[in-house]
């Protein structure tokens, strides 16, 4: 079996960084997330942390992204440069819940007759090395959402923490090509794999999507939404939320279009040009978020949009817990 000695990590990252942008879980300036290896110190690396605060979705869907330049020439507008980023990237150490979120994003941006070229250009040039989980955190519940924490099969390479080294398992052609390039950094060994521990949080989502079809007007939404501040933090730290807005920046007759993350928790998100808003109240926006996560996405793509990472459980300032909502839905009587 191929293994990656932990004392070779810096050598590995430096070698990879010569050919691609390497993103690693790290703690920088009080914030944990996925940072470029070239922008952190080695002691800021956080591979031992189950989930850093911000997910790696920004590698494929940046928080702000230029789309194209334009020049207004009276009755015509000429499009200039289209910013499709094709630089090679490697994401090292993301957890299976985040890998599952990437699979969800792929469904949205690459399937059902529509291909988002901005997303695709990054996706086609990104390799994912997932860090298998054997000891879930107290807020983790990915196994309940259809994620196998020890077998993130959608990854290009799986690493498994075996103490002084990581077991290294390539799964795809891209993973095999990467493995061949770094062969001198790897070693041959037969490490003992850790034993998988049980989850503190388990929730039953079987039948949830179908049941929610008849619960649009259920009183539980008003009850559960009451403490929600509509701050949107749950959507920004979620690895699978993908709402965005498109804006324009003008400089006289020239400018550029860009897109940036948005949130369905904000009133302006659904506001129409004529002033009508189909989700005027906070309750309606709250309901839409959870219906999207648990019903709408499942109906369209066959999977829940929640991957059980637990970030929103930690970050919500008023303690809203999606697992409690799922349980309440399971126990609720359907609306008449």
Secondary structure as GFF3:
##gff-version 3
##sequence-region A 1 336
A	DSSP	beta_strand	2	5	.	.	.	ID=ss1
A	DSSP	three_ten_helix	6	8	.	.	.	ID=ss2
A	DSSP	alpha_helix	9	17	.	.	.	ID=ss3
A	DSSP	beta_strand	21	28	.	.	.	ID=ss4
A	DSSP	beta_strand	31	36	.	.	.	ID=ss5
A	DSSP	three_ten_helix	37	39	.	.	.	ID=ss6
A	DSSP	three_ten_helix	42	44	.	.	.	ID=ss7
A	DSSP	alpha_helix	57	60	.	.	.	ID=ss8
A	DSSP	beta_strand	64	73	.	.	.	ID=ss9
A	DSSP	beta_strand	76	82	.	.	.	ID=ss10
A	DSSP	beta_strand	89	95	.	.	.	ID=ss11
A	DSSP	alpha_helix	96	110	.	.	.	ID=ss12
A	DSSP	alpha_helix	117	123	.	.	.	ID=ss13
A	DSSP	beta_strand	126	131	.	.	.	ID=ss14
A	DSSP	three_ten_helix	142	145	.	.	.	ID=ss15
A	DSSP	beta_strand	157	161	.	.	.	ID=ss16
A	DSSP	beta_strand	165	170	.	.	.	ID=ss17
A	DSSP	alpha_helix	173	181	.	.	.	ID=ss18
A	DSSP	three_ten_helix	183	185	.	.	.	ID=ss19
A	DSSP	beta_strand	187	188	.	.	.	ID=ss20
A	DSSP	alpha_helix	208	212	.	.	.	ID=ss21
A	DSSP	alpha_helix	220	225	.	.	.	ID=ss22
A	DSSP	alpha_helix	233	237	.	.	.	ID=ss23
A	DSSP	beta_strand	244	251	.	.	.	ID=ss24
A	DSSP	beta_strand	254	261	.	.	.	ID=ss25
A	DSSP	three_ten_helix	267	270	.	.	.	ID=ss26
A	DSSP	alpha_helix	282	291	.	.	.	ID=ss27
A	DSSP	pi_helix	292	296	.	.	.	ID=ss28
A	DSSP	alpha_helix	297	301	.	.	.	ID=ss29
A	DSSP	alpha_helix	311	315	.	.	.	ID=ss30
A	DSSP	alpha_helix	322	331	.	.	.	ID=ss31
###
